Amino acid sequence: MGWNDKLKNKKDETKGAAKENLGKATGDEQMQREGHSDQSVSNLKQAGEKVKDTFKKD
């Protein structure tokens, strides 16, 4: 379960970056903000996975 979550989070981060860059390229500020937001959410989820991994190593 852990690896699947990590891969999904990384995919979401990459998708958010693409969305942000597309928004920049087209001048669509809303899309740019959504992409940035998607990346932030993904980064928080990745941080949560790292915390869970730290406690599992006992």
N, C-alpha and C positions, 0 to 999 in steps of 0.2 A: 504494500500500500504506500509506503514512504517514497519509493522511487517514482511511482506513477504520479503522485502529488507533485514531486519536485519537477518532473518533466512537464507536467501541465502548467505549473507556475512559470517555468522558463518560457514555454510556448506563449503564454499570455503576455509575458513581459516583452517578448519579441514582437508580438502582434501590436501591442500598445506603442512600441517604438516606431513601427511602420506606420501606424495610424497618425502618430504625432508628426512624423516627417512628411507624410502625404498632406496633412493639414497645413504645414509650413509651405510646402511647394505650391499648393493651390490657393493659399491665402484664407483657408477656412479655419478661423480661430476656434470655433466650437469643436471641430474634429481634432485640432491640435490639443485642446484642453482635455478632451476625452482620452486621447492617447496617453497623455501625461498621467492622467488619473488611473488609467488601466495599469500603467507601469508601477505606480505607487502601491496600488492594491496588491499586485503581484509580488513586489518587494517585501511587503508586510507578511504575506503568506510564506514567502521563502524564509524570512526571519523566524516565523513560528515553527517551521519545519526544522530549522537549525536548533532551536531551543528544545524541541521534542527529541532530536537526536542526541543532544547533550545529556539529557536525563535518562535515555535508554542505555547509555554506555555503562551504567552501574555494574 
